[in-house]
Amino acid sequence: MKTVTIDIRPLAETLGDFAQTWKSGKSSAPRISFESPELLFKVLSGKRWELLNAMTGAGAMSIREAARRVERDVKAVHGDVTALLNAGLLSKTDDGMIVFPYDAIHVDFMLKAA
């Protein structure tokens, strides 16, 4: 099962892990990091989670098909797809289809008193 981990980490820590992985030449598990909870929740809104859920395990599809699956307007889904592409959660195939290339999402963060 190919799982992507979403977490909240400072940019310096994320870049440090990238540099270490690059130097070692070993691949690491897929990870997408956000600098703050606010940014994570801005990018991964409820409608976007719904879209990812509908695309999980479904393979490549058109934006129109994704919109049909979540019973939403194509234009609104197009905006969500663009945001998810920019965040690295969706990919485009050579023929322009969109795909969620993971079988699962693991969210890893802790909120605590400052």
Short mmCIF file of the C-alpha atoms (twelve columns), coordinates in Angstrom:
data_MODEL
# 
_entry.id   MODEL 
# 
loop_
_atom_site.group_PDB 
_atom_site.id 
_atom_site.type_symbol 
_atom_site.label_atom_id 
_atom_site.label_alt_id 
_atom_site.label_comp_id 
_atom_site.label_asym_id 
_atom_site.label_seq_id 
_atom_site.Cartn_x 
_atom_site.Cartn_y 
_atom_site.Cartn_z 
_atom_site.pdbx_PDB_model_num 
ATOM 1   C CA . MET A 1   0.000   0.000  0.000   1 
ATOM 2   C CA . LYS A 2   1.389   3.388  -1.013  1 
ATOM 3   C CA . THR A 3   0.647   5.902  1.736   1 
ATOM 4   C CA . VAL A 4   1.447   9.617  1.789   1 
ATOM 5   C CA . THR A 5   2.059   11.274 5.159   1 
ATOM 6   C CA . ILE A 6   0.825   14.813 5.674   1 
ATOM 7   C CA . ASP A 7   2.355   16.691 8.561   1 
ATOM 8   C CA . ILE A 8   3.077   20.116 10.017  1 
ATOM 9   C CA . ARG A 9   6.785   20.952 10.246  1 
ATOM 10  C CA . PRO A 10  8.979   24.027 9.952   1 
ATOM 11  C CA . LEU A 11  10.397  24.616 6.479   1 
ATOM 12  C CA . ALA A 12  13.975  24.273 7.766   1 
ATOM 13  C CA . GLU A 13  13.225  20.780 9.080   1 
ATOM 14  C CA . THR A 14  11.568  19.755 5.816   1 
ATOM 15  C CA . LEU A 15  14.515  21.046 3.772   1 
ATOM 16  C CA . GLY A 16  16.969  19.313 6.115   1 
ATOM 17  C CA . ASP A 17  15.233  15.977 5.601   1 
ATOM 18  C CA . PHE A 18  15.237  16.562 1.834   1 
ATOM 19  C CA . ALA A 19  18.984  17.281 1.842   1 
ATOM 20  C CA . GLN A 20  19.706  14.188 3.931   1 
ATOM 21  C CA . THR A 21  17.639  11.989 1.623   1 
ATOM 22  C CA . TRP A 22  19.306  13.514 -1.437  1 
ATOM 23  C CA . LYS A 23  22.810  12.829 -0.055  1 
ATOM 24  C CA . SER A 24  21.998  9.263  0.971   1 
ATOM 25  C CA . GLY A 25  20.491  8.436  -2.423  1 
ATOM 26  C CA . LYS A 26  17.790  6.391  -0.687  1 
ATOM 27  C CA . SER A 27  14.170  7.145  -1.343  1 
ATOM 28  C CA . SER A 28  11.979  8.021  1.584   1 
ATOM 29  C CA . ALA A 29  8.287   7.499  2.177   1 
ATOM 30  C CA . PRO A 30  6.091   10.094 0.440   1 
ATOM 31  C CA . ARG A 31  5.555   13.119 2.702   1 
ATOM 32  C CA . ILE A 32  3.882   16.473 2.229   1 
ATOM 33  C CA . SER A 33  4.572   19.038 4.929   1 
ATOM 34  C CA . PHE A 34  2.829   22.273 5.801   1 
ATOM 35  C CA . GLU A 35  4.370   25.028 7.907   1 
ATOM 36  C CA . SER A 36  1.258   25.646 9.998   1 
ATOM 37  C CA . PRO A 37  -2.122  24.128 10.850  1 
ATOM 38  C CA . GLU A 38  -3.744  27.162 9.212   1 
ATOM 39  C CA . LEU A 39  -2.020  26.428 5.906   1 
ATOM 40  C CA . LEU A 40  -2.865  22.729 6.074   1 
ATOM 41  C CA . PHE A 41  -6.552  23.455 6.687   1 
ATOM 42  C CA . LYS A 42  -6.600  26.165 4.010   1 
ATOM 43  C CA . VAL A 43  -5.238  23.770 1.384   1 
ATOM 44  C CA . LEU A 44  -7.085  20.659 2.577   1 
ATOM 45  C CA . SER A 45  -10.631 21.945 3.012   1 
ATOM 46  C CA . GLY A 46  -13.549 19.615 3.614   1 
ATOM 47  C CA . LYS A 47  -14.515 19.593 -0.068  1 
ATOM 48  C CA . ARG A 48  -10.940 18.722 -1.058  1 
ATOM 49  C CA . TRP A 49  -10.830 15.821 1.429   1 
ATOM 50  C CA . GLU A 50  -14.078 14.609 -0.126  1 
ATOM 51  C CA . LEU A 51  -12.511 14.832 -3.577  1 
ATOM 52  C CA . LEU A 52  -9.415  12.884 -2.474  1 
ATOM 53  C CA . ASN A 53  -11.639 10.239 -0.904  1 
ATOM 54  C CA . ALA A 54  -13.603 9.853  -4.138  1 
ATOM 55  C CA . MET A 55  -10.376 9.518  -6.146  1 
ATOM 56  C CA . THR A 56  -8.617  7.034  -3.841  1 
ATOM 57  C CA . GLY A 57  -8.015  3.793  -5.700  1 
ATOM 58  C CA . ALA A 58  -9.963  5.005  -8.744  1 
ATOM 59  C CA . GLY A 59  -7.021  5.578  -11.088 1 
ATOM 60  C CA . ALA A 60  -6.693  8.407  -13.585 1 
ATOM 61  C CA . MET A 61  -9.791  10.399 -14.491 1 
ATOM 62  C CA . SER A 62  -10.900 13.667 -16.009 1 
ATOM 63  C CA . ILE A 63  -11.860 16.646 -13.861 1 
ATOM 64  C CA . ARG A 64  -15.394 16.216 -15.173 1 
ATOM 65  C CA . GLU A 65  -15.441 12.615 -13.880 1 
ATOM 66  C CA . ALA A 66  -14.071 13.730 -10.504 1 
ATOM 67  C CA . ALA A 67  -16.815 16.372 -10.311 1 
ATOM 68  C CA . ARG A 68  -19.446 13.760 -11.154 1 
ATOM 69  C CA . ARG A 69  -18.173 11.471 -8.366  1 
ATOM 70  C CA . VAL A 70  -18.475 14.194 -5.722  1 
ATOM 71  C CA . GLU A 71  -21.662 15.634 -7.260  1 
ATOM 72  C CA . ARG A 72  -20.206 19.130 -7.613  1 
ATOM 73  C CA . ASP A 73  -19.814 21.793 -10.289 1 
ATOM 74  C CA . VAL A 74  -16.899 21.172 -12.701 1 
ATOM 75  C CA . LYS A 75  -15.574 24.727 -12.295 1 
ATOM 76  C CA . ALA A 76  -15.434 24.431 -8.487  1 
ATOM 77  C CA . VAL A 77  -13.751 21.019 -8.687  1 
ATOM 78  C CA . HIS A 78  -11.251 22.441 -11.192 1 
ATOM 79  C CA . GLY A 79  -10.184 25.013 -8.579  1 
ATOM 80  C CA . ASP A 80  -9.806  22.297 -5.951  1 
ATOM 81  C CA . VAL A 81  -7.847  20.092 -8.349  1 
ATOM 82  C CA . THR A 82  -5.468  22.984 -9.078  1 
ATOM 83  C CA . ALA A 83  -4.846  23.506 -5.354  1 
ATOM 84  C CA . LEU A 84  -4.261  19.780 -4.791  1 
ATOM 85  C CA . LEU A 85  -1.908  19.599 -7.785  1 
ATOM 86  C CA . ASN A 86  0.068   22.542 -6.368  1 
ATOM 87  C CA . ALA A 87  0.235   20.830 -2.960  1 
ATOM 88  C CA . GLY A 88  1.561   17.621 -4.537  1 
ATOM 89  C CA . LEU A 89  -1.394  15.463 -3.598  1 
ATOM 90  C CA . LEU A 90  -2.653  14.978 -7.146  1 
ATOM 91  C CA . SER A 91  -0.666  14.318 -10.304 1 
ATOM 92  C CA . LYS A 92  -1.416  14.718 -13.993 1 
ATOM 93  C CA . THR A 93  -0.871  11.930 -16.473 1 
ATOM 94  C CA . ASP A 94  0.748   12.493 -19.866 1 
ATOM 95  C CA . ASP A 95  -2.699  12.662 -21.441 1 
ATOM 96  C CA . GLY A 96  -3.938  15.353 -19.013 1 
ATOM 97  C CA . MET A 97  -5.951  13.158 -16.673 1 
ATOM 98  C CA . ILE A 98  -5.701  13.645 -12.906 1 
ATOM 99  C CA . VAL A 99  -4.786  10.919 -10.454 1 
ATOM 100 C CA . PHE A 100 -4.419  10.521 -6.710  1 
ATOM 101 C CA . PRO A 101 -1.279  8.337  -6.777  1 
ATOM 102 C CA . TYR A 102 -1.636  6.946  -3.235  1 
ATOM 103 C CA . ASP A 103 -3.773  4.278  -1.604  1 
ATOM 104 C CA . ALA A 104 -4.041  6.107  1.710   1 
ATOM 105 C CA . ILE A 105 -3.271  9.321  3.575   1 
ATOM 106 C CA . HIS A 106 -1.728  9.384  7.042   1 
ATOM 107 C CA . VAL A 107 -2.056  12.731 8.835   1 
ATOM 108 C CA . ASP A 108 0.521   13.296 11.568  1 
ATOM 109 C CA . PHE A 109 0.501   16.395 13.751  1 
ATOM 110 C CA . MET A 110 -0.031  17.413 17.346  1 
ATOM 111 C CA . LEU A 111 -1.497  20.626 18.687  1 
ATOM 112 C CA . LYS A 112 -0.255  21.591 22.137  1 
ATOM 113 C CA . ALA A 113 0.018   24.590 24.420  1 
ATOM 114 C CA . ALA A 114 2.752   27.051 23.478  1 
# 
